[in-house]
């Protein structure tokens, strides 16, 4: 599983940053994931050019450039922190390990 997030993903959890919320939900659910930090931030105007030019992979996957995006192992993409948080809560990773033991 791959989480595409901005570089602020965990440092702004306390102020409700979307990438931070998504990463925290995956961590809390017990998932290990590959993190791909992408440039730019919607909230930082001087990074907008980087944001537009550095997110081609996400645009190919989802048709847009907003983060966060979670790509599940089977290839399905979840876009936005709300969708990622809801999915992580509904599918906690640690349950599979506990049930298997």
C-alpha positions in Angstrom: 0.0 0.0 0.0 1.3 3.5 -0.9 0.3 6.8 0.8 0.9 9.8 -1.3 1.2 12.8 1.0 2.8 16.2 1.2 5.9 16.8 3.4 3.7 18.2 6.2 1.9 14.8 6.7 2.7 14.3 10.4 3.9 17.7 11.6 0.4 19.3 11.2 -1.8 16.5 12.6 -2.7 18.7 15.6 -4.2 21.4 13.3 -6.1 19.0 11.2 -3.9 18.8 8.1 -5.4 16.2 5.7 -2.2 14.3 5.0 -1.5 14.1 8.7 -5.0 12.8 9.4 -4.6 10.1 6.8 -1.2 9.0 8.0 -2.3 8.9 11.6 -5.4 6.8 10.8 -3.2 4.2 9.0 -0.7 4.2 11.8 -3.5 3.8 14.4 -5.0 0.9 12.4 -1.7 -0.9 12.5 -0.8 -0.6 8.8 2.7 -0.5 7.3 2.8 1.5 4.1 5.2 3.1 1.7 5.1 6.8 2.0 5.7 8.9 -1.1 6.1 12.6 -0.2 5.2 14.9 -3.0 6.0 18.6 -3.4 3.8 21.6 -2.9 1.0 22.5 -0.6 -2.4 24.1 -1.3 -1.9 26.3 1.7 1.5 27.6 0.8 1.2 29.7 -2.4 4.9 29.8 -3.2 4.8 26.0 -3.7 1.9 25.9 -6.1 4.2 25.6 -9.2 5.9 22.5 -7.6 2.4 21.2 -6.7 1.3 21.3 -10.3 4.4 19.9 -11.8 5.4 17.3 -9.2 2.2 15.2 -9.0 2.0 13.5 -12.3 1.9 10.0 -10.8 -1.1 11.0 -8.6 -2.8 12.6 -11.6 -2.4 9.4 -13.7 -3.9 7.4 -10.8 -6.8 9.6 -9.9 -7.3 12.3 -12.5 -6.5 15.1 -10.0 -3.5 16.4 -8.0 -4.9 16.8 -4.5 -3.4 14.8 -1.6 -3.6 12.6 0.3 -4.1 9.5 -1.9 -3.9 5.9 -0.7 -3.3 3.2 -3.2 -4.3 -0.2 -1.8 -2.4 -3.4 -2.7 -5.0 -4.5 -5.1 -4.6 -1.1 -7.0 -7.8 0.7 -5.8 -7.1 4.4 -5.0 -8.7 6.3 -2.1 -8.7 10.1 -2.5 -8.9 12.5 0.4 -8.3 12.2 4.2 -12.0 11.5 5.0 -12.1 8.5 2.7 -8.8 7.2 3.9 -9.7 7.6 7.6 -13.0 5.9 7.1 -11.4 3.0 5.3 -8.6 2.6 7.9 -11.2 2.5 10.7 -13.4 0.0 8.8 -10.4 -2.3 7.9 -7.9 -2.2 10.9 -4.7 -4.0 9.9 -4.0 -5.4 13.3 -7.3 -7.5 13.3 -6.0 -9.7 10.5 -2.9 -10.5 12.4 -4.7 -11.1 15.7 -7.3 -13.4 13.9 -4.5 -15.4 12.2 -2.7 -16.2 15.4 
